[in-house]
Amino acid sequence: MLSEKEIQEIELRVDQAQNGPWKAYIEGRDHESGSSFIKTGSEEDPGVDIKLVGATNADIDFIANAKQDIPKLIKEIKELRSQIK
């Protein structure tokens, strides 16, 4: 089971990463030329693209979605813990 301290450390890492949402752009799937990358931020507040060396397309999708998935999982954990108490 994750301790409260571990959850806080995960939240801190999420908060310190570039603004979301993050979206994977895979060459040949999402665009035709250039390399695969992760777009960060929104149209109003764009971030810096993340380029990964040696990552598979699945790795890029996983990392991009983690920016949205991890906060949802933390929220679910906290809600379930509050129901248990």
C-alpha positions in Angstrom: 0.0 0.0 0.0 1.2 3.5 -0.8 2.0 5.6 2.2 0.7 9.2 2.4 4.2 10.4 2.0 4.7 8.4 -1.3 1.4 9.8 -2.7 2.6 13.3 -1.9 5.9 12.6 -3.6 4.1 11.4 -6.7 1.9 14.5 -6.7 4.9 16.7 -6.4 6.6 15.0 -9.5 3.4 15.5 -11.4 3.1 19.2 -10.4 6.8 19.9 -11.2 6.5 18.4 -14.7 5.6 20.6 -17.7 2.0 21.7 -17.9 -0.5 19.4 -19.4 -2.2 18.0 -21.2 0.4 15.9 -22.9 -0.3 14.3 -26.2 1.8 11.8 -28.1 2.4 12.5 -31.8 3.7 9.3 -33.5 5.2 9.7 -36.9 3.2 7.7 -39.4 0.2 7.5 -37.1 -0.5 11.1 -36.0 1.6 13.0 -38.5 3.5 12.3 -41.7 7.0 13.8 -41.3 9.4 14.5 -38.6 10.1 12.5 -35.5 7.7 11.2 -32.8 7.3 13.5 -29.8 5.1 14.5 -26.9 3.4 17.8 -27.1 3.0 19.5 -23.8 0.7 22.3 -22.6 -2.4 23.7 -24.2 -3.0 25.9 -27.2 -3.2 28.9 -24.8 -0.2 27.9 -22.7 2.0 25.7 -24.9 5.0 23.9 -23.4 8.2 22.5 -24.8 7.9 19.3 -26.9 9.5 16.2 -25.4 11.6 14.0 -27.7 12.7 10.6 -26.5 15.6 8.6 -27.8 15.2 4.9 -27.9 11.5 4.9 -26.9 9.0 2.7 -28.6 5.6 4.1 -29.8 4.0 2.4 -26.8 6.5 4.1 -24.5 5.7 7.5 -25.9 2.0 6.9 -25.6 2.4 5.6 -22.0 4.6 8.6 -20.9 2.3 11.2 -22.6 -0.8 9.7 -21.0 0.8 9.4 -17.6 0.5 13.2 -17.2 -3.3 12.8 -17.3 -3.6 9.3 -15.8 -1.6 9.7 -12.6 -3.6 12.6 -11.2 -6.8 10.6 -11.9 -5.4 7.6 -10.1 -4.3 9.7 -7.1 -7.8 11.2 -6.9 -9.4 7.8 -7.0 -7.0 6.5 -4.3 -7.9 9.5 -2.0 -11.6 9.1 -2.6 -11.5 5.3 -1.8 -9.4 5.9 1.3 -11.9 8.6 2.5 -14.7 6.1 2.0 -12.9 3.4 4.0 -12.3 5.8 7.0 
